[in-house]
C-alpha cells in the first residue's frame, strides 16, 4: 500500500462503503483516507461501520415492524366487532 492507492472503506458522510485514496501512512499502516465520492478525509476504519450487523431474523423483524407499525414485530390483533342488538 502506498500514498494515493485506492482502498475500500466505510465513509461516515456517505454512510456506505466507497472507494478511498490513501493520504497518510505510518510505516506500512494506512492512517488516513479521502473518500473519492464526497472528498471527506477521515481515519482509516478498515471498512468497519461501528454498527452491529443484523442477522436475517433481526432484519426481517425490523422490516415487519415498519410495515405493521408495531415495535415488537408481532402480528396485529384483529379489531373486535360490536354486535348489534
N, C-alpha and C positions, 0 to 999 in steps of 0.2 A: 504494500500500500504506500502511495506517495501523495504529496500535495497535488490537488487538482483531480485526483482519481474519483471515479463515480462509486457510490455506495448507497444501498437502500437503507433508509432509516425512517423512524416514525417522526413526523413533523407535528408538533403540538398546535401550530397555527392552522395547518391544513386538516388536521385531525385524521390523518391516514398515512400509510407508508408511501413515500415518494422517493424519487431519485435525488441524491445529495452530492455535493462536491466536498472533498476533504479540504479544510482550510487551516487546520492546526494539528500538529502531531508532537508527541513526546516519545522519543526513541522510536519504536516501531508501533506504538499505540496511537490510534486516532483519538484526538481530544475534542475538536470542534468540526462541525459540518455546516454547509449552507444549502438550504432547500433550493432546488433548481426551478420549482414551481412558483414559490412566493418570495424567495430570496431571504427568508428568515434564517439567521445564524444562531445555532444552539449547540450545546454539548452533545457528543455522540451518545446515543441511547441504546446502541446495539439492537435496534429495531424492536424495543420493548415499549409498550404503551403505559405501563404503570397500572393498568386496569386488569382485573382478573378476567380471563376468558370464560365465556359462558359455555356450559355443557349444552348438548342438544335439548335435553329436557327443560333446562332453565330458559333457553331461548324460546322454546315452544310456549312455555307458561307466560313469558313476558309478552309475546305476540297475542296470545289468547286473552290475557288481561286487558291489553289495549283495545282489542276488538269488542269484548263484552263490557268494558268499563268498570271492571272489578279488579281489586288488587290481588286477591287470592288466586285468581285464575280459574275458580270453580264455576260450574255452570250456573246460570241464574235460576232462581226458583220461579216456577210458573205463578202468574198472578191468580189470586183467589177470586172466584166468580161469586157474585152476590146472587142469591136465589130470590126470585120474585114470588111474593105470597099472594 
